C-alpha cells in the first residue's frame, strides 16, 4: 500500500504523542457526578429532551450525539428518520418508512459505519451496509452516534463513524404496561406492547413490536411519468426481553432479542417489472449477558470499576427473484453470519490524578453464503464458508489540567484480525483455503478546553481502520460480486469545534470542522453494463462543516436545526466529481411546543398534555454515478404533527409527513421515495415506575 509522506508523518507523530500521554500523570482528579443512567458513570449534558451531547468517558473530547428512539414508530418514523436529525449523518433510503435505509457519516459510505448494541458489534450480511430502516425498535431506548475520530473507541470497522444502540431498564420500584396501535397511508399499521416490572434490586422488561405496510405509493420517474410502486410490501416482528439483577455490589444484565421480517425487494423505478416477484426474508437473534462491578477495588490510592459482556448473534438473509435478470429464469441467494463476542472493560481512577480505561475484546464470526442462477441453457451455483477471528486491546488515559479546565485524552487500540475462507465442498486447510490477517494500530488524541461554563473547545485526531467485510470479499450474486484480494481501508481523521451553551441554557450551539484522508477506499464499481464488483479505488478525502443550533425560548418550547456541508471525493474519479450518494448540502429544522397541562394555552390547560411539532428537511442534488452525469435534483419536505393526552396515560398522536407531496424524490440507487403520508396512533400507559 502506498502512503503519502504527509500521512506517514502524521501517523508517526500521533503515535508518539499518544504514547507519551498514556504514560503521563495529572493533578488530583475530582470525578463528575453520575448522570443517573443505569449503566453509565459519566455526565450526559442534555440540551433538549430529544437530543444530548455525550461526553464518553473514553473520549470526552469527541463529538458524540445521543438521540431518543423509543417513541419514533408511533409517529410513522423509524431509526433512519431520527438519525437524520444528527449533523454529519446522511441517509440512503429505499422506498420509505420501514424499508431498507443505510446511514453514512461525514462523506463515508454506509459500510464504513460500525453498529453495536450495548457495546456489542452487530453484523449484517448486506453489501450496502447495515440496514437501519428495517430495524425493529422493540426494546431500544436511544442511539449514540460517534462522528469521525470518536469512532475509534468502537474498534476497527468504524472508519468514518459508529452507532451504538442502547437499551435501558428502570432503577426504581413499580410496574407498568403500555400498548400502542398505529395506522396510516399506504396500508401501514403497527402494534407495540411493553411490560416492565421493577424493584430496587431487580427488574424485567418485555417488548413486542409488529409493523406491516403495503407500500403502494405513487411516484414520478426521471421522464416525468407517474407510476405506482409495486412489490414494496413488508412486515416486521420484533421481540425483546431484558433484565437487571443486583447481587450485592455485582449487577447482571441479561438480554434476548429476536426480529424477523419479509417483504418485496423492488428494484430501480426504471425496472419495476423485473422485480415484481422478488422477495427478501431476514431474521436476527441476539443474546447478551452483561456484568458490572463498581468499585471492584477501592483504597486510598483510588478505585477500579469493572464490567464485561458476553454475546451471541445470528443474522440470516434469503433473497429470491423468480423472474431473474439478464436472461436468467431465477436468482436465489442466502447468507448467514454467526458471531460470539466477549468484551471486558475496566476504569481505573488513581488518587494522584489519572483516569485510565482498559478494554479487551474477542470476537469470532462465521459467514456462509450460497448463490444460484438458472439460465435457459445452464445453472450456475457457488457457495463460500468463511471465518474471522478478531482480538483487540485498547488503553486510554485522560489528564485533567488547570483546575479541570483542560482535558487531554490519548488512546491506543491494537487488533489482530484473521480470516479464513473455503469454497463449499472443499476441506478446510486444503489448497483452496485462503487465509489473510491484519494487525492494525489505531492511536488517537483529543483535547477539551472548558473555557467557560458556557464554552467548550474540542479537537480530535485518530487513525482508523476497516478490514473488508464478508460481502466485499466473497459476495457472488446476479450483477454484484466481491473480490477476495481487497486491501483494508485506513483513514486519518481529525476535527475541531466549539460547543456554546450550558446544560439548561436557552441557547446552545455547536460548530465543527472535520476532515478525513482515506487510503484504499472500497466501493462497488461498474465493470460492465451488467456487473458491479468491489474494488479498491485508492485514496479519498472528505471535509466539511457541521453546525447545530438549539433554542429553548420558553420552558414549553424547543427549536433545533442543523446544517452540514460535505465535500467528499475520490482521487480515482474525474476532477470535481463528488462521491455518489452524498449531498454537498443538507439541513433539518424541528420545532416542538407543549400547549397543554397546568399553565397551558386556554382550554388546553385542562388536558394532561397537548404537543405540536413541525419539521423541515432539505438536501442539495445527489449524484448517482462516478462521472456526475446522473443525479437526483434538490428537494425539501415538511412534516407537521400533534399529540394529545386527555388524561395521564392516554395519548393520541398524529403526523402528516411530506406535506409538500414531493413525488420526484429518489435514493442514490434510483429507488423512489413516497409522497404525502398520514399516520395516527393511540398509546395507553398503565402503572408507574417510581
C-alpha positions as CSV (number, residue, x, y, z in Angstrom):
1,X,0.0,0.0,0.0
2,X,1.4,3.4,-1.0
3,X,1.3,6.0,1.8
4,X,2.0,9.7,1.2
5,X,4.8,11.3,3.2
6,X,2.3,13.6,5.0
7,X,0.2,10.7,6.1
8,X,3.2,8.7,7.3
9,X,4.4,11.8,9.3
10,X,1.0,12.4,10.8
11,X,0.6,8.8,11.8
12,X,4.1,8.6,13.5
13,X,3.5,11.9,15.2
14,X,0.1,10.8,16.5
15,X,1.6,7.5,17.8
16,X,4.4,9.3,19.6
17,X,2.1,11.9,21.2
18,X,-0.3,9.2,22.3
19,X,2.4,7.0,23.8
20,X,3.7,10.0,25.8
21,X,0.4,10.9,27.2
22,X,-0.5,7.4,28.1
23,X,2.4,7.4,30.5
24,X,1.7,10.8,31.9
25,X,0.3,12.0,35.2
26,X,-2.0,14.8,36.2
27,X,-3.1,16.9,39.2
28,X,-5.7,15.4,41.6
29,X,-8.9,14.4,39.9
30,X,-12.4,15.1,41.1
31,X,-14.9,12.8,39.5
32,X,-18.0,14.0,37.7
33,X,-21.3,13.1,39.3
34,X,-23.3,10.2,37.9
35,X,-26.0,11.3,35.4
36,X,-28.5,8.8,36.7
37,X,-28.3,6.4,33.7
38,X,-28.3,2.8,35.0
39,X,-25.1,1.7,33.2
40,X,-23.1,4.9,32.8
41,X,-20.7,6.7,35.1
42,X,-20.2,9.8,33.1
43,X,-22.1,13.0,32.9
44,X,-24.6,13.5,30.0
45,X,-25.1,17.1,29.1
46,X,-28.7,17.2,27.9
47,X,-29.6,20.2,25.8
48,X,-33.2,19.2,25.0
49,X,-35.3,16.2,25.9
50,X,-34.8,14.7,22.4
51,X,-31.0,15.2,21.9
52,X,-27.9,15.2,24.1
53,X,-24.2,15.8,23.6
54,X,-22.5,12.9,25.3
55,X,-19.1,13.1,27.0
56,X,-18.0,9.4,26.6
57,X,-15.6,8.6,29.4
58,X,-13.2,7.1,26.8
59,X,-13.1,10.1,24.6
60,X,-14.7,13.1,26.3
61,X,-13.4,15.4,23.6
62,X,-15.1,13.5,20.8
63,X,-18.3,14.6,19.0
64,X,-20.9,12.1,20.1
65,X,-24.7,12.7,19.9
66,X,-27.4,10.8,21.6
67,X,-30.9,10.6,20.2
68,X,-34.1,9.1,21.6
69,X,-35.7,6.4,19.5
70,X,-38.2,4.6,21.8
71,X,-41.3,6.5,20.6
72,X,-40.4,7.1,17.0
73,X,-42.6,4.3,15.5
74,X,-45.9,5.7,16.6
75,X,-45.3,8.9,14.6
76,X,-44.6,6.9,11.4
77,X,-40.9,7.3,11.9
78,X,-38.1,4.8,12.0
79,X,-34.5,4.9,13.2
80,X,-33.4,6.5,9.9
81,X,-35.7,9.5,10.4
82,X,-34.3,10.0,13.9
83,X,-30.6,9.7,12.8
84,X,-31.2,12.2,10.0
85,X,-31.5,14.9,12.6
86,X,-27.8,14.4,13.6
87,X,-25.4,16.7,11.8
88,X,-22.9,14.8,9.6
89,X,-25.2,11.9,9.0
90,X,-26.6,11.1,5.5
91,X,-29.4,8.6,4.9
92,X,-29.8,6.5,1.8
93,X,-33.4,5.4,1.9
94,X,-35.2,2.7,-0.1
95,X,-38.9,3.2,-0.7
96,X,-39.9,4.9,2.6
97,X,-41.0,4.2,6.2
98,X,-39.9,0.7,7.4
99,X,-38.0,-0.1,4.3
100,X,-34.2,-0.5,3.9
101,X,-32.2,2.6,4.8
102,X,-28.4,3.0,5.2
103,X,-26.6,5.6,7.1
104,X,-23.2,7.1,6.4
105,X,-21.2,9.7,8.3
106,X,-19.1,12.6,7.1
107,X,-18.8,11.6,3.5
108,X,-18.0,7.9,4.1
109,X,-20.1,5.1,2.7
110,X,-22.5,3.0,4.8
111,X,-20.1,0.1,5.1
112,X,-17.7,2.4,6.9
113,X,-20.2,2.8,9.8
114,X,-19.9,0.2,12.6
115,X,-23.1,-0.7,14.5
116,X,-23.3,-2.2,18.0
117,X,-25.9,-3.0,20.6
118,X,-24.9,-2.1,24.2
119,X,-21.3,-2.1,23.0
120,X,-21.5,-5.5,21.2
121,X,-20.8,-5.4,17.5
122,X,-23.8,-6.3,15.4
123,X,-23.2,-7.7,11.9
124,X,-25.4,-7.6,8.8
125,X,-24.8,-9.7,5.7
126,X,-25.6,-7.0,3.2
127,X,-23.2,-5.5,0.8
128,X,-24.6,-2.0,1.0
129,X,-24.2,-1.8,4.8
130,X,-26.3,-2.1,8.0
131,X,-30.0,-1.7,7.3
132,X,-31.1,1.0,9.7
133,X,-34.6,1.5,8.2
134,X,-35.9,-2.1,8.7
135,X,-34.5,-2.5,12.2
136,X,-37.2,-3.2,14.8
137,X,-37.2,-0.6,17.6
138,X,-38.5,-3.1,20.3
139,X,-36.7,-2.5,23.5
140,X,-34.4,0.3,22.2
141,X,-34.2,3.5,24.2
142,X,-31.6,5.6,22.5
143,X,-28.7,5.6,20.0
144,X,-25.3,7.2,20.3
145,X,-23.7,8.5,17.1
146,X,-19.9,8.7,17.1
147,X,-18.7,11.0,14.4
148,X,-15.2,10.9,12.8
149,X,-12.2,10.3,15.2
150,X,-14.5,9.5,18.2
151,X,-15.5,6.2,16.4
152,X,-12.0,4.8,17.1
153,X,-13.2,3.7,20.6
154,X,-15.6,1.3,19.0
155,X,-12.8,-0.6,17.3
156,X,-12.0,-1.4,13.7
157,X,-14.8,-1.1,11.2
158,X,-15.9,2.4,12.2
159,X,-13.7,4.2,9.6
160,X,-15.9,7.3,9.5
161,X,-18.3,6.8,12.3
162,X,-20.1,4.4,14.7
163,X,-23.6,3.8,16.0
164,X,-24.2,2.3,19.4
165,X,-27.8,1.3,20.1
166,X,-28.8,1.3,23.8
167,X,-31.4,-0.4,25.9
168,X,-32.5,0.8,29.3
169,X,-34.1,-0.6,32.5
170,X,-35.6,1.4,35.3
171,X,-33.9,1.5,38.8
172,X,-36.9,2.3,40.9
173,X,-39.9,0.2,42.0
174,X,-43.2,-0.3,40.3
175,X,-45.0,-2.0,37.4
176,X,-46.0,-0.6,34.0
177,X,-47.8,-1.8,31.0
178,X,-48.2,0.1,27.7
179,X,-49.7,-0.6,24.3
180,X,-49.6,1.3,21.1
181,X,-51.7,0.9,17.9
182,X,-50.6,2.8,14.7
183,X,-52.1,3.1,11.2
184,X,-51.6,5.3,8.2
185,X,-51.0,5.7,4.5
186,X,-50.0,3.0,2.0
187,X,-51.7,0.3,4.1
188,X,-49.4,0.8,7.0
189,X,-50.2,-0.3,10.6
190,X,-48.4,-1.5,13.6
191,X,-48.9,-2.8,17.2
192,X,-46.4,-2.4,20.1
193,X,-46.6,-3.5,23.7
194,X,-44.3,-3.1,26.7
195,X,-44.4,-4.5,30.2
196,X,-42.0,-3.6,33.0
197,X,-41.7,-5.0,36.5
198,X,-39.1,-3.2,38.6
199,X,-37.7,-3.4,42.2
200,X,-34.6,-1.7,43.6
201,X,-32.6,-5.0,43.2
202,X,-34.1,-6.4,40.0
203,X,-36.1,-5.5,37.0
204,X,-37.6,-7.2,33.9
205,X,-38.8,-5.6,30.7
206,X,-40.6,-7.3,27.7
207,X,-41.2,-5.6,24.4
208,X,-43.1,-6.7,21.3
209,X,-43.5,-4.8,18.0
210,X,-45.3,-5.6,14.8
211,X,-45.3,-3.4,11.7
212,X,-46.7,-4.0,8.3
213,X,-47.2,-2.0,5.1
214,X,-48.5,-2.4,1.6
215,X,-46.1,0.3,0.4
216,X,-48.1,1.0,-2.8
217,X,-47.4,4.8,-3.2
218,X,-47.3,6.9,-6.4
219,X,-44.2,8.4,-7.7
220,X,-42.9,10.3,-10.8
221,X,-39.9,8.8,-12.7
222,X,-37.0,10.6,-14.3
223,X,-39.0,11.0,-17.5
224,X,-41.9,12.7,-15.7
225,X,-44.2,9.7,-15.9
226,X,-46.4,8.8,-12.9
227,X,-46.2,5.2,-11.6
228,X,-47.3,3.2,-8.6
229,X,-44.7,1.4,-6.6
230,X,-45.1,-2.4,-6.8
231,X,-43.8,-5.2,-4.7
232,X,-43.0,-2.8,-1.9
233,X,-44.9,-4.5,0.9
234,X,-43.2,-5.7,4.1
235,X,-43.8,-6.9,7.7
236,X,-41.5,-6.9,10.7
237,X,-41.8,-8.6,14.1
238,X,-39.5,-7.7,17.0
239,X,-39.4,-9.3,20.4
240,X,-37.1,-8.2,23.2
241,X,-36.6,-9.3,26.8
242,X,-34.2,-7.6,29.2
243,X,-33.4,-7.9,32.9
244,X,-31.4,-6.5,35.7
245,X,-30.3,-8.4,38.8
246,X,-28.3,-6.7,41.5
247,X,-26.4,-9.3,43.7
248,X,-24.9,-7.1,46.4
249,X,-22.3,-4.9,44.6
250,X,-22.5,-7.0,41.4
251,X,-25.0,-6.4,38.7
252,X,-26.1,-8.8,35.9
253,X,-27.8,-7.5,32.7
254,X,-29.3,-10.4,30.5
255,X,-30.9,-9.6,27.2
256,X,-32.6,-11.7,24.5
257,X,-33.8,-10.1,21.2
258,X,-35.3,-11.6,18.1
259,X,-36.6,-10.0,15.0
260,X,-37.8,-11.3,11.7
261,X,-39.3,-9.9,8.6
262,X,-40.2,-10.5,5.0
263,X,-41.1,-8.2,2.1
264,X,-40.8,-7.3,-1.5
265,X,-37.4,-6.4,-3.0
266,X,-38.3,-3.8,-5.6
267,X,-35.6,-2.6,-8.0
268,X,-35.0,0.8,-9.6
269,X,-38.0,2.6,-10.8
270,X,-37.0,2.0,-14.4
271,X,-37.1,-1.8,-14.0
272,X,-40.0,-2.4,-11.7
273,X,-41.4,-5.3,-13.7
274,X,-38.2,-7.4,-13.5
275,X,-38.5,-7.2,-9.7
276,X,-42.3,-7.7,-9.3
277,X,-41.9,-11.0,-7.6
278,X,-38.5,-10.6,-5.9
279,X,-38.7,-11.3,-2.1
280,X,-36.3,-10.8,0.8
281,X,-36.5,-12.6,4.2
282,X,-34.4,-11.6,7.2
283,X,-34.1,-12.7,10.8
284,X,-31.7,-11.8,13.7
285,X,-31.2,-13.3,17.1
286,X,-29.1,-11.6,19.8
287,X,-28.3,-12.9,23.3
288,X,-26.3,-10.9,25.8
289,X,-25.2,-11.3,29.4
290,X,-23.6,-8.2,30.9
291,X,-21.8,-7.9,34.3
292,X,-20.6,-4.9,36.1
293,X,-19.0,-4.2,39.5
294,X,-18.4,-0.6,40.6
295,X,-15.5,-0.2,43.0
296,X,-14.2,-3.7,42.5
297,X,-11.1,-2.4,44.2
298,X,-11.0,0.7,46.3
299,X,-8.4,2.1,48.7
300,X,-6.6,5.4,49.4
301,X,-4.8,5.1,46.1
302,X,-8.0,5.1,44.0
303,X,-10.7,2.8,42.7
304,X,-11.2,0.3,40.0
305,X,-14.6,-0.4,38.2
306,X,-15.1,-3.4,36.0
307,X,-17.6,-4.6,33.5
308,X,-17.9,-7.4,31.0
309,X,-20.3,-8.6,28.2
310,X,-20.7,-11.9,26.5
311,X,-22.9,-12.1,23.5
312,X,-24.1,-14.2,20.6
313,X,-25.7,-13.2,17.3
314,X,-27.1,-14.9,14.3
315,X,-28.2,-13.0,11.2
316,X,-29.8,-14.6,8.2
317,X,-30.9,-13.2,4.8
318,X,-32.6,-15.0,1.9
319,X,-33.3,-13.4,-1.5
320,X,-35.2,-14.9,-4.4
321,X,-36.3,-13.5,-7.8
322,X,-38.1,-16.0,-10.0
323,X,-38.1,-13.6,-12.9
324,X,-34.3,-13.1,-12.8
325,X,-32.4,-10.6,-14.8
326,X,-30.2,-10.5,-17.9
327,X,-31.7,-13.7,-19.4
328,X,-31.9,-15.8,-16.2
329,X,-35.1,-17.5,-15.2
330,X,-34.4,-17.5,-11.4
331,X,-31.9,-16.0,-8.9
332,X,-31.6,-17.2,-5.3
333,X,-29.1,-16.0,-2.7
334,X,-28.8,-16.8,1.0
335,X,-26.3,-15.8,3.7
336,X,-25.9,-16.1,7.4
337,X,-23.5,-14.6,9.9
338,X,-23.0,-16.0,13.4
339,X,-20.8,-14.3,15.9
340,X,-19.7,-14.8,19.5
341,X,-18.3,-11.8,21.4
342,X,-16.6,-11.3,24.7
343,X,-15.8,-7.8,25.9
344,X,-14.2,-6.8,29.2
345,X,-13.5,-3.2,30.4
346,X,-12.1,-1.5,33.4
347,X,-12.0,2.1,34.6
348,X,-9.1,3.0,36.9
349,X,-9.1,6.2,38.9
350,X,-5.8,6.9,40.7
351,X,-5.6,9.2,43.7
352,X,-2.7,11.2,42.1
353,X,-5.0,12.1,39.1
354,X,-5.1,9.8,36.1
355,X,-8.2,8.3,34.7
356,X,-7.4,5.2,32.8
357,X,-9.6,2.9,30.7
358,X,-8.7,-0.6,29.6
359,X,-10.6,-2.7,27.1
360,X,-10.1,-6.3,25.9
361,X,-12.3,-7.9,23.2
362,X,-12.5,-11.2,21.4
363,X,-14.9,-11.9,18.5
364,X,-15.4,-14.9,16.3
365,X,-17.6,-14.6,13.2
366,X,-18.7,-17.4,10.8
367,X,-20.1,-16.4,7.4
368,X,-21.8,-18.7,4.9
369,X,-23.4,-17.8,1.6
370,X,-24.9,-19.6,-1.4
371,X,-25.8,-18.3,-4.8
372,X,-27.8,-19.8,-7.6
373,X,-28.7,-18.5,-11.1
374,X,-30.8,-20.6,-13.5
375,X,-30.3,-19.7,-17.2
376,X,-32.2,-21.2,-20.1
377,X,-29.2,-23.4,-21.0
378,X,-27.4,-23.9,-17.7
379,X,-27.3,-23.3,-14.0
380,X,-24.6,-21.6,-12.0
381,X,-24.0,-22.4,-8.3
382,X,-21.5,-21.0,-5.9
383,X,-21.0,-21.1,-2.2
384,X,-18.5,-19.9,0.4
385,X,-17.7,-20.5,4.1
386,X,-15.5,-18.0,5.9
387,X,-14.5,-17.3,9.5
388,X,-13.0,-14.2,11.0
389,X,-11.3,-14.0,14.4
390,X,-10.7,-10.6,16.0
391,X,-8.8,-9.9,19.2
392,X,-8.4,-6.3,20.4
393,X,-6.9,-4.4,23.3
394,X,-7.3,-0.7,24.0
395,X,-5.8,1.7,26.5
396,X,-6.8,5.3,27.0
397,X,-5.9,7.9,29.6
398,X,-7.3,11.3,30.5
399,X,-5.3,14.1,32.2
400,X,-7.1,17.0,33.8
401,X,-5.1,20.2,34.0
402,X,-5.6,23.8,35.0
403,X,-8.2,23.0,37.7
404,X,-10.0,20.6,35.4
405,X,-10.4,23.2,32.7
406,X,-8.3,21.2,30.3
407,X,-8.7,17.5,29.4
408,X,-6.0,15.8,27.3
409,X,-7.1,12.3,26.2
410,X,-4.8,9.8,24.4
411,X,-5.7,6.3,23.4
412,X,-4.2,3.3,21.6
413,X,-6.0,0.3,20.2
414,X,-4.4,-2.7,18.7
415,X,-6.2,-5.6,17.0
416,X,-5.5,-8.8,15.3
417,X,-7.9,-9.8,12.5
418,X,-7.6,-13.2,10.9
419,X,-9.7,-14.5,8.0
420,X,-10.0,-18.0,6.5
421,X,-12.3,-18.8,3.6
422,X,-13.1,-22.1,1.8
423,X,-15.4,-22.7,-1.2
424,X,-18.2,-25.1,-0.1
425,X,-17.2,-28.7,-0.6
426,X,-13.5,-28.2,-0.1
427,X,-11.7,-29.4,3.0
428,X,-10.6,-26.7,5.4
429,X,-6.9,-26.4,5.2
430,X,-6.7,-27.7,1.7
431,X,-5.3,-26.0,-1.4
432,X,-8.5,-24.0,-1.9
433,X,-8.5,-22.4,1.6
434,X,-7.4,-18.8,1.7
435,X,-6.0,-17.2,4.9
436,X,-5.4,-13.5,5.5
437,X,-4.6,-11.4,8.6
438,X,-4.2,-7.8,9.6
439,X,-2.7,-6.2,12.7
440,X,-3.8,-2.5,12.8
441,X,-2.7,0.0,15.4
442,X,-5.2,2.8,15.9
443,X,-3.8,5.7,18.0
444,X,-5.9,8.7,19.0
445,X,-5.6,12.0,20.7
446,X,-8.1,14.6,21.9
447,X,-8.2,17.9,23.8
448,X,-11.1,19.5,25.6
449,X,-10.9,23.0,27.0
450,X,-13.7,24.1,29.3
451,X,-13.0,27.8,28.8
452,X,-16.3,28.9,30.4
453,X,-19.3,27.3,31.9
454,X,-21.0,28.0,28.5
455,X,-18.0,27.4,26.2
456,X,-16.1,24.3,25.3
457,X,-13.4,24.0,22.7
458,X,-12.7,20.5,21.3
459,X,-10.2,18.9,19.0
460,X,-9.5,15.2,18.0
461,X,-7.3,13.2,15.7
462,X,-7.3,9.4,15.1
463,X,-6.1,6.7,12.8
464,X,-9.0,4.4,12.0
465,X,-9.1,1.1,10.1
466,X,-11.6,-1.2,8.4
467,X,-11.0,-4.6,7.0
468,X,-13.1,-5.6,4.0
469,X,-16.4,-7.1,5.2
470,X,-17.5,-10.6,4.1
471,X,-19.7,-9.4,1.2
472,X,-17.0,-7.2,-0.2
473,X,-14.7,-10.2,-0.2
474,X,-16.9,-13.1,-1.1
475,X,-20.3,-11.9,-2.4
476,X,-21.4,-13.6,-5.6
477,X,-24.9,-12.8,-6.9
478,X,-26.6,-11.6,-10.1
479,X,-24.9,-8.4,-11.1
480,X,-22.8,-7.9,-7.9
481,X,-19.5,-9.6,-7.0
482,X,-16.9,-9.3,-4.3
483,X,-13.1,-9.7,-4.6
484,X,-11.0,-11.8,-2.2
485,X,-7.8,-9.7,-2.7
486,X,-9.1,-6.4,-1.4
487,X,-6.8,-4.3,0.8
488,X,-8.2,-2.8,4.0
489,X,-9.2,0.8,4.3
490,X,-7.3,3.2,6.6
491,X,-8.1,6.8,7.4
492,X,-6.5,9.7,9.2
493,X,-9.4,11.8,10.6
494,X,-9.4,15.0,12.6
495,X,-11.9,17.5,13.7
496,X,-12.3,20.6,15.9
497,X,-15.1,22.8,17.1
498,X,-16.9,24.8,19.7
499,X,-19.8,24.0,22.0
500,X,-21.8,27.0,23.2
501,X,-24.3,27.0,26.0
502,X,-24.6,25.4,29.4
503,X,-26.8,22.5,30.3
504,X,-30.0,24.4,30.7
505,X,-29.2,27.5,28.6
506,X,-31.9,28.9,26.4
507,X,-29.5,28.9,23.5
508,X,-26.9,26.2,22.6
509,X,-24.9,25.7,19.5
510,X,-22.2,23.5,18.1
511,X,-19.9,24.3,15.2
512,X,-17.4,21.7,13.9
513,X,-14.9,21.4,11.1
514,X,-13.9,17.9,10.1
515,X,-11.5,16.3,7.6
516,X,-10.5,12.8,6.7
517,X,-8.0,11.2,4.4
518,X,-8.8,7.7,3.4
519,X,-6.5,5.2,1.8
520,X,-7.6,2.1,-0.3
521,X,-11.2,3.1,-0.2
522,X,-13.6,0.3,-1.2
523,X,-16.6,0.7,-3.5
524,X,-18.7,-1.5,-5.7
525,X,-18.0,-0.1,-9.2
526,X,-19.4,-1.0,-12.7
527,X,-17.1,-3.4,-14.5
528,X,-19.5,-3.9,-17.4
529,X,-23.1,-2.8,-18.1
530,X,-24.3,-5.8,-16.1
531,X,-21.7,-6.3,-13.3
532,X,-20.7,-4.3,-10.2
533,X,-17.6,-5.5,-8.5
534,X,-15.9,-4.5,-5.2
535,X,-12.6,-2.6,-5.8
536,X,-10.0,-0.5,-4.0
537,X,-10.3,2.9,-5.5
538,X,-7.2,4.3,-3.8
539,X,-7.2,7.5,-1.7
540,X,-10.1,9.7,-1.0
541,X,-10.8,12.8,1.0
542,X,-13.7,14.3,2.9
543,X,-14.0,17.6,4.6
544,X,-16.8,19.8,5.8
545,X,-18.7,21.8,8.4
546,X,-21.4,20.7,10.9
547,X,-23.5,23.3,12.6
548,X,-26.2,22.8,15.2
549,X,-28.4,25.3,17.0
550,X,-30.8,24.5,19.8
551,X,-33.1,27.1,21.3
552,X,-35.4,27.0,24.3
553,X,-37.1,30.4,24.3
554,X,-39.7,29.1,26.8
555,X,-39.8,26.1,29.0
556,X,-42.7,24.8,26.9
557,X,-40.9,25.3,23.6
558,X,-37.8,24.0,21.9
559,X,-36.3,24.6,18.4
560,X,-33.3,22.9,16.9
561,X,-31.7,22.9,13.5
562,X,-28.6,21.6,11.8
563,X,-26.7,22.2,8.6
564,X,-23.9,20.0,7.1
565,X,-21.6,20.9,4.2
566,X,-19.7,17.9,2.9
567,X,-17.0,17.9,0.2
568,X,-16.1,14.3,-0.4
569,X,-14.3,12.9,-3.5
570,X,-12.1,10.1,-4.6
571,X,-8.8,10.6,-6.4
572,X,-9.7,7.9,-8.9
573,X,-12.7,9.9,-10.1
574,X,-12.9,12.7,-12.5
575,X,-11.8,16.1,-11.2
576,X,-14.6,17.8,-9.2
577,X,-16.8,14.7,-9.1
578,X,-18.3,14.1,-5.7
579,X,-18.8,10.7,-4.1
580,X,-22.0,9.2,-5.4
581,X,-24.9,9.3,-2.9
582,X,-23.5,12.2,-0.8
583,X,-25.2,15.6,-1.0
584,X,-23.0,18.6,-0.6
585,X,-25.5,20.4,1.5
586,X,-28.2,19.1,3.8
587,X,-30.2,20.6,6.7
588,X,-33.0,19.9,9.1
589,X,-35.1,22.1,11.5
590,X,-37.6,21.0,14.1
591,X,-39.8,23.0,16.5
592,X,-41.8,21.5,19.4
593,X,-44.3,23.1,21.8
594,X,-46.3,21.9,24.8
595,X,-49.6,23.8,24.9
596,X,-51.5,21.7,27.5
597,X,-51.2,20.9,31.2
598,X,-51.1,23.4,34.1
599,X,-50.3,26.8,32.7
600,X,-51.2,25.8,29.2
601,X,-53.0,27.7,26.5
602,X,-56.7,28.4,27.1
603,X,-58.8,25.3,27.3
604,X,-55.8,23.1,26.5
605,X,-54.6,23.6,30.1
606,X,-57.3,21.1,31.1
607,X,-55.6,18.3,29.2
608,X,-52.7,16.4,30.6
609,X,-50.6,17.3,27.5
610,X,-51.1,18.8,24.1
611,X,-47.9,18.9,21.9
612,X,-47.4,20.2,18.4
613,X,-44.3,19.9,16.2
614,X,-43.1,20.9,12.7
615,X,-40.1,19.6,10.9
616,X,-38.5,20.6,7.6
617,X,-35.7,18.8,5.7
618,X,-33.7,19.9,2.7
619,X,-30.9,18.4,0.7
620,X,-29.0,19.5,-2.4
621,X,-28.7,17.4,-5.6
622,X,-27.3,13.9,-5.2
623,X,-25.2,12.4,-7.9
624,X,-25.8,8.7,-8.7
625,X,-22.7,7.8,-10.7
626,X,-18.9,8.4,-10.5
627,X,-19.0,10.7,-13.6
628,X,-21.5,13.3,-12.3
629,X,-23.9,12.5,-15.2
630,X,-26.9,11.1,-13.3
631,X,-28.3,12.9,-10.4
632,X,-31.5,13.5,-8.3
633,X,-32.5,17.1,-8.0
634,X,-32.5,19.0,-4.8
635,X,-35.8,18.8,-2.8
636,X,-37.3,19.6,0.6
637,X,-40.0,18.1,2.7
638,X,-42.3,19.4,5.5
639,X,-43.8,17.4,8.4
640,X,-46.5,18.5,10.9
641,X,-47.8,16.6,13.9
642,X,-49.5,16.8,17.2
643,X,-50.2,14.6,20.2
644,X,-53.0,15.0,22.8
645,X,-53.2,13.3,26.2
646,X,-56.7,13.9,27.6
647,X,-55.6,12.3,30.8
648,X,-52.4,10.8,32.1
649,X,-51.5,7.5,30.5
650,X,-53.6,8.1,27.3
651,X,-52.2,9.7,24.2
652,X,-53.4,10.2,20.6
653,X,-50.7,11.2,18.1
654,X,-51.0,12.4,14.5
655,X,-48.2,13.0,12.0
656,X,-48.5,14.4,8.4
657,X,-45.3,13.6,6.5
658,X,-44.0,15.2,3.3
659,X,-46.9,17.8,3.1
660,X,-45.3,19.3,0.0
661,X,-46.1,15.9,-1.7
662,X,-42.6,15.6,-3.2
663,X,-43.0,12.6,-5.5
664,X,-39.8,13.0,-7.5
665,X,-37.5,12.1,-4.6
666,X,-35.3,9.1,-5.0
667,X,-32.4,7.4,-3.3
668,X,-29.0,7.0,-4.7
669,X,-30.0,3.7,-6.3
670,X,-32.8,5.3,-8.2
671,X,-35.5,3.8,-5.9
672,X,-38.4,6.3,-5.5
673,X,-39.4,7.7,-2.2
674,X,-43.1,8.2,-1.1
675,X,-45.1,11.4,-1.3
676,X,-47.5,12.8,1.2
677,X,-48.4,10.4,4.1
678,X,-50.5,10.5,7.3
679,X,-50.2,8.4,10.5
680,X,-52.4,8.2,13.5
681,X,-51.6,6.3,16.8
682,X,-53.1,5.6,20.2
683,X,-51.0,4.8,23.2
684,X,-52.1,3.7,26.6
685,X,-49.8,3.6,29.7
686,X,-50.8,1.8,32.9
687,X,-48.8,1.8,36.1
688,X,-45.8,3.9,37.0
689,X,-42.1,3.3,38.0
690,X,-41.1,5.4,41.0
